[in-house]
């Protein structure tokens, strides 16, 4: 009976690998090759540095409307910048609403029409406008983060890079920029790799289910193949004829050896890809308590702003952000070249890091949880990092003994909480990010070591997949 069950199990093992493997090898080949493209051309995203570089310097002489406060306290976000030659306040309320208020008396904000969008995009990209198109979404604006900006104005610029800029109909700002090179390579990279065509990705639920149900059978085929590969390998005195460890020749030999060498990596890659959509929401983090965040970010009164003095102190600034983190009212000025100057809101004197105030306010924010440690990081750690570059440094890392085991990464210059990670999110960093990207700081900060590792495993995986496609095609023909 046991022998019969063993034969049946082995038969099903071969059938799963053979027939699911024929389709999965096509997907594996696509994923390996598109992943290599993504290594060098990521999905288009407008960075903060690009936003600052393309922004207008604040016309301080025209700023004469005080910041819109809520009973003297700051909203969740308050930013001063230019909107087509007019200074405006960008307000993010605690209810999640985004509004724009003129910062110059008597100013009526122009509607965001085609002429406006063309003018803004042309100024941003420093190039003439070819055409302007109104759309709800396309391949490069399909993500949910653009929802509050829809409909969008797509503006094609007459420059050598074939730049296309997207202007928000609600804020009047440029929210996405792509070039001809990025668009071409992403059709070979991110779009197939993420199963990301607009028709599918515009429905988040449908896209998530497709990723789950496409990746799942591929995991089964890969695990079955690895198991068979081990079963068909002999070492020691039980080797095959001629002392060989494998019984295969030709394409089967390539498939067997490459599968054994790269099988563990392949399974890790496809399994972590399956985890990318967080099945069952196993790794959903705990959001910071809104009331606690308000306490951390709200002092009794925000001091008034001396606009006449800011004309000198903030000359050339593109953005001026008012913050009150850790009960320390500040004005953060950002410039075209990425420089950042932090001033005391009351005196406009340069602000110094106030770690004591940050720790005190953080203790009050997490009053029911002891603060285990405070570390000043001058280099990335496992959870505060950026791929192939350095994140903002230095930062303070605060670890709390709350049920979620929360860690906070805080900007010591402003007190802003840059990131929070709990135990589940830290587990996700290992289960998905590491197994899928192999983005350890020791590798990503010492390229081409990281590139070499990814290329090595990708080549082995591609050989496994292509040989599987050929063998599957031969069997189907028979």
C-alpha positions in Angstrom: 0.0 0.0 0.0 2.8 2.4 1.0 4.7 1.6 -2.2 1.6 2.2 -4.3 1.1 5.6 -2.7 4.7 6.5 -3.2 4.5 5.7 -6.9 1.3 7.7 -7.2 2.8 10.7 -5.5 5.9 10.5 -7.7 3.7 10.3 -10.8 1.8 13.4 -9.8 5.1 15.2 -9.0 6.3 14.6 -12.6 2.9 15.6 -14.1 2.7 18.8 -12.1 6.3 19.8 -13.1 5.8 18.7 -16.7 2.6 20.4 -17.7 2.5 23.4 -15.4 6.2 23.8 -16.1 5.6 24.3 -19.8 3.6 27.4 -19.1 5.6 28.5 -16.1 8.9 28.4 -18.0 7.6 31.0 -20.4 6.7 33.2 -17.4 10.1 32.5 -15.7 12.0 33.6 -18.9 10.0 36.8 -19.1 10.5 37.5 -15.4 14.2 36.9 -15.5 14.9 39.0 -18.6 12.5 41.9 -17.6 14.1 41.9 -14.1 17.5 42.6 -15.6 16.0 45.5 -17.5 14.5 46.9 -14.3 18.0 46.8 -12.7 19.0 49.7 -14.9 15.7 51.4 -16.0 13.2 51.5 -13.1 9.5 52.4 -13.5 9.1 56.2 -14.1 8.6 58.2 -10.9 9.1 61.9 -10.3 11.6 62.3 -7.6 11.8 65.2 -5.0 15.0 66.3 -6.6 13.4 66.6 -10.0 10.4 68.4 -8.5 12.7 71.0 -6.9 14.9 71.4 -10.0 11.8 72.1 -12.2 10.0 74.4 -9.7 9.7 78.2 -9.5 11.5 80.2 -6.9 9.1 81.7 -4.4 8.1 85.3 -5.0 8.3 86.5 -1.4 7.3 90.0 -2.3 3.9 88.7 -3.4 3.3 86.6 -0.2 1.0 88.5 2.1 -1.6 86.0 3.2 -0.7 84.2 6.5 -0.7 80.4 6.5 -4.2 78.8 7.0 -4.1 77.3 10.5 -6.7 75.4 12.4 -7.2 77.3 15.6 -3.6 78.4 15.6 -2.3 74.9 15.0 -0.8 73.4 11.9 -2.7 71.0 9.7 -1.1 67.7 8.9 0.9 69.3 6.0 1.5 72.9 5.0 3.7 74.0 2.1 4.3 77.3 0.4 5.3 77.2 -3.3 4.5 78.8 -6.6 1.6 77.9 -8.9 2.1 79.4 -12.4 3.6 82.7 -11.0 1.4 82.9 -8.0 2.4 81.9 -4.4 0.0 79.4 -2.9 -0.4 77.4 0.3 -0.7 73.7 -0.1 -2.8 72.3 2.8 -3.2 68.7 3.8 -5.8 68.3 6.5 -6.0 65.6 9.1 -9.1 64.3 7.3 -6.9 63.6 4.3 -8.3 66.4 2.2 -5.9 68.4 0.0 -6.6 72.1 -0.7 -4.8 75.0 -2.4 -5.1 78.6 -1.0 -3.7 81.7 -2.7 -0.9 83.3 -0.6 -1.4 86.7 -2.3 -4.4 88.9 -1.5 -6.8 89.4 -4.3 -5.4 86.5 -6.4 -7.9 84.3 -8.2 -6.3 80.9 -9.0 -6.6 80.1 -12.7 -8.3 76.9 -13.7 -6.1 74.0 -14.9 -6.9 73.9 -18.6 -4.9 72.8 -21.6 -3.1 76.2 -21.9 -2.2 76.2 -18.3 -0.9 72.6 -18.4 1.2 73.3 -21.5 2.7 76.4 -19.9 3.5 74.7 -16.6 5.0 71.6 -18.3 7.0 73.7 -20.7 8.5 75.7 -17.9 9.2 72.6 -15.8 11.0 70.8 -18.7 12.5 74.0 -20.2 11.2 73.0 -23.6 8.5 74.0 -26.1 5.2 72.2 -26.0 4.2 69.9 -28.9 0.7 68.9 -27.9 -1.6 68.6 -24.8 -4.0 65.7 -24.1 -6.5 65.3 -21.4 -6.8 61.8 -20.0 -7.9 59.9 -16.9 -5.0 57.4 -16.8 -2.5 55.7 -19.0 0.3 53.2 -18.6 2.5 55.6 -16.6 -0.2 57.1 -14.3 -2.2 54.0 -13.6 -1.2 53.7 -9.9 -3.7 54.7 -7.2 -1.4 57.5 -6.0 -2.5 59.6 -9.0 -6.2 59.3 -8.1 -6.5 62.6 -6.4 -4.9 64.3 -9.4 -7.3 62.9 -12.1 -8.1 63.8 -14.7 -4.6 64.6 -15.9 -3.1 66.7 -18.7 -0.4 64.9 -20.6 2.0 67.4 -22.3 4.5 66.3 -24.9 7.6 68.4 -25.0 9.7 69.1 -28.1 13.0 68.1 -26.6 15.6 65.5 -27.6 14.5 63.1 -24.9 10.9 62.9 -26.0 9.7 64.0 -22.6 6.0 63.7 -21.6 4.9 65.5 -18.5 1.6 65.0 -16.6 -0.1 67.9 -14.9 -2.6 67.5 -12.1 -6.0 69.0 -12.7 -6.5 69.6 -9.0 -3.2 71.0 -7.9 -1.8 72.3 -11.2 1.6 70.8 -10.6 3.7 68.3 -12.6 3.2 64.9 -11.0 4.9 62.5 -13.4 7.5 62.8 -16.1 8.6 60.1 -18.6 11.2 60.0 -21.4 11.2 58.1 -24.7 14.0 55.8 -23.3 12.1 55.1 -20.1 8.9 54.3 -21.9 10.6 51.9 -24.3 12.6 50.0 -21.8 9.7 49.8 -19.3 7.6 47.9 -21.9 10.4 45.3 -21.7 10.9 45.7 -18.0 8.4 46.8 -15.3 5.2 46.3 -17.4 5.7 42.6 -18.1 7.5 41.9 -14.9 4.7 43.3 -12.7 1.9 42.1 -15.0 1.2 45.8 -15.2 -0.8 46.7 -18.4 -3.2 49.5 -17.8 -6.3 47.4 -18.6 -5.4 45.1 -15.7 -3.6 47.4 -13.2 -6.4 50.0 -13.2 -8.5 47.5 -11.1 -6.4 46.9 -8.0 -8.4 43.9 -6.8 -8.3 42.2 -10.2 -4.6 42.8 -10.7 -3.8 41.5 -7.2 -5.8 38.3 -7.8 -4.1 37.7 -11.2 -0.6 38.1 -9.6 -1.6 35.6 -6.9 -3.1 33.0 -9.2 -0.3 33.3 -11.8 2.5 33.1 -9.3 0.9 30.2 -7.2 1.1 27.5 -9.9 4.6 28.7 -10.9 5.7 28.1 -7.3 4.3 24.5 -7.5 6.1 23.8 -10.8 9.4 25.2 -9.4 9.2 23.2 -6.1 8.3 20.0 -8.0 11.2 20.5 -10.4 13.6 21.0 -7.6 12.4 17.9 -5.9 12.6 15.9 -9.1 16.1 17.3 -9.7 17.3 16.0 -6.3 15.6 12.6 -6.8 17.4 12.2 -10.2 20.8 13.1 -8.8 23.2 10.4 -7.5 26.4 11.0 -5.6 28.9 8.6 -3.9 29.0 5.0 -5.1 25.5 5.0 -6.6 26.3 7.2 -9.6 25.0 6.6 -13.1 27.0 4.9 -15.9 30.4 6.5 -16.4 30.4 8.0 -12.8 27.9 10.7 -13.8 25.6 12.3 -11.2 22.8 12.9 -13.7 21.3 10.5 -16.2 20.5 13.2 -18.8 22.1 14.5 -21.9 21.5 17.4 -24.2 18.8 19.9 -23.3 17.7 17.7 -20.3 21.2 17.9 -19.0 21.2 21.7 -19.2 17.7 21.8 -17.5 18.7 19.4 -14.7 22.1 21.1 -13.8 20.9 24.7 -14.2 17.8 23.8 -12.2 19.8 22.3 -9.3 22.2 25.3 -9.3 19.6 28.0 -9.4 16.5 26.2 -8.1 16.7 27.6 -4.6 17.1 31.1 -6.0 14.3 30.6 -8.5 11.9 29.4 -5.7 12.9 32.3 -3.5 12.3 34.7 -6.3 8.9 33.4 -7.4 7.7 32.9 -3.8 8.7 36.4 -2.8 7.0 37.8 -5.9 3.9 36.0 -4.8 4.3 37.7 -1.4 4.6 41.1 -3.1 0.8 41.5 -3.0 0.7 40.4 0.6 -1.7 37.5 0.4 -4.0 37.4 3.3 -2.5 40.7 4.4 -0.1 38.9 6.6 2.4 41.7 6.6 0.0 44.7 6.9 1.6 47.1 9.4 0.0 48.9 12.2 -0.7 52.6 11.3 0.5 55.2 13.9 -2.4 56.4 16.0 -3.7 59.7 14.5 -4.4 61.3 17.8 -0.9 60.5 19.0 0.6 61.9 15.8 -1.4 65.1 16.3 0.0 65.4 19.8 3.5 64.9 18.4 3.0 67.5 15.6 0.9 70.2 17.3 2.1 72.9 19.7 -0.2 75.3 21.5 0.3 78.1 18.9 2.2 78.5 15.7 4.2 81.8 15.7 3.5 84.3 13.0 5.7 84.5 9.9 7.7 87.6 9.2 7.4 87.7 5.4 9.6 90.8 5.0 12.5 89.0 6.7 11.8 85.8 4.8 12.5 87.7 1.5 16.1 87.7 2.6 16.3 84.4 4.5 14.4 82.4 1.9 15.7 84.1 -1.3 15.8 81.5 -4.1 13.8 78.8 -2.2 11.4 76.7 -4.2 9.4 75.3 -1.3 8.9 76.5 2.3 7.4 73.9 4.6 6.0 74.8 8.0 6.4 72.0 10.5 5.8 71.6 14.2 7.2 68.1 14.9 8.2 67.4 18.5 6.6 70.8 19.4 9.3 72.7 17.6 7.9 75.1 15.1 10.2 75.3 12.1 10.4 76.6 8.5 12.1 74.2 6.1 13.4 75.9 2.9 14.2 73.7 -0.1 16.2 74.9 -3.2 16.6 74.0 -6.8 19.9 72.1 -6.1 18.4 70.0 -3.3 19.8 72.1 -0.5 17.7 72.3 2.6 17.8 75.1 5.3 15.9 74.7 8.6 15.0 77.9 10.4 13.2 78.5 13.7 9.7 79.8 12.9 9.7 82.4 15.6 13.2 83.9 15.0 14.3 82.7 11.6 17.5 81.7 13.2 19.1 78.5 11.9 17.7 75.6 13.9 19.9 73.0 15.6 19.1 69.4 16.1 17.0 69.0 19.2 17.3 65.3 20.0 16.1 65.8 23.6 12.9 67.5 22.4 12.3 64.7 19.9 12.8 61.9 22.5 10.5 63.7 25.0 7.7 64.2 22.4 8.1 60.6 21.2 7.7 59.3 24.7 4.5 61.3 25.1 3.3 59.9 21.7 3.8 56.3 22.8 3.0 57.0 26.5 1.8 53.4 27.1 5.0 51.9 25.6 8.5 52.1 27.1 11.1 53.6 24.8 13.7 50.8 24.6 16.5 52.6 22.8 17.5 55.7 20.8 20.2 55.3 18.2 21.7 58.0 15.9 22.4 56.4 12.6 25.1 57.8 10.3 24.9 54.9 7.9 21.9 52.8 6.6 20.6 49.9 8.6 18.5 46.9 7.4 15.2 48.8 7.4 16.3 52.4 6.7 18.1 52.2 3.3 17.8 53.0 -0.4 18.9 50.8 -3.3 22.2 51.9 -4.9 22.3 55.2 -3.0 22.3 56.6 0.5 19.0 57.5 2.3 18.7 60.7 4.3 21.3 60.7 7.0 21.7 61.1 9.9 18.5 59.8 11.4 17.4 58.8 14.9 16.1 55.3 15.4 13.6 55.0 18.3 12.5 51.5 19.3 9.4 51.1 21.4 8.1 48.1 23.5 4.5 48.4 22.2 2.5 45.3 21.1 3.5 46.0 17.5 7.2 46.4 18.4 7.3 49.8 16.5 10.5 51.4 15.3 10.5 55.0 14.3 13.1 56.7 12.0 13.2 60.4 12.7 14.9 63.4 11.0 17.0 64.9 13.8 17.0 68.3 12.1 13.2 68.7 12.0 11.7 66.0 14.2 9.8 64.6 11.2 9.0 60.9 11.5 10.3 59.6 8.2 9.3 56.0 8.6 7.7 53.6 11.0 8.1 49.8 10.8 6.6 47.2 13.1 7.4 43.6 13.5 5.3 42.5 10.6 6.8 45.1 8.2 10.3 44.0 9.3 9.4 40.4 8.5 8.2 41.5 5.1 11.5 43.2 4.4 13.2 39.8 4.7 10.4 37.7 3.1 9.9 40.0 0.1 12.5 42.7 -0.4 15.6 40.6 0.4 14.5 37.4 -1.3 13.3 39.3 -4.4 15.8 42.1 -4.7 18.8 40.8 -2.7 19.2 44.5 -1.7 21.6 44.2 1.2 23.5 47.4 1.8 26.8 45.5 1.5 25.8 44.7 -2.1 23.8 47.7 -3.3 26.3 50.2 -2.1 29.2 48.3 -3.8 28.1 47.9 -7.3 28.8 46.1 -9.5 28.8 43.4 -6.8 25.0 43.6 -6.7 24.7 43.5 -10.5 27.0 40.5 -10.7 24.9 38.5 -8.2 21.7 39.3 -10.0 23.1 38.6 -13.4 24.6 35.3 -12.2 21.3 34.0 -10.8 19.3 35.4 -13.7 21.5 33.7 -16.3 21.1 30.3 -14.5 17.4 30.9 -14.2 17.1 31.8 -17.8 19.0 28.7 -18.9 16.7 26.6 -16.8 13.6 28.3 -18.2 14.6 28.2 -21.9 15.7 24.6 -21.7 12.3 23.8 -20.1 10.5 25.7 -22.9 12.3 23.6 -25.6 11.7 20.3 -23.8 8.0 21.2 -23.3 7.7 22.2 -27.0 9.2 18.8 -28.1 6.8 16.9 -25.8 3.8 18.9 -27.1 4.8 18.2 -30.7 4.8 14.5 -29.9 
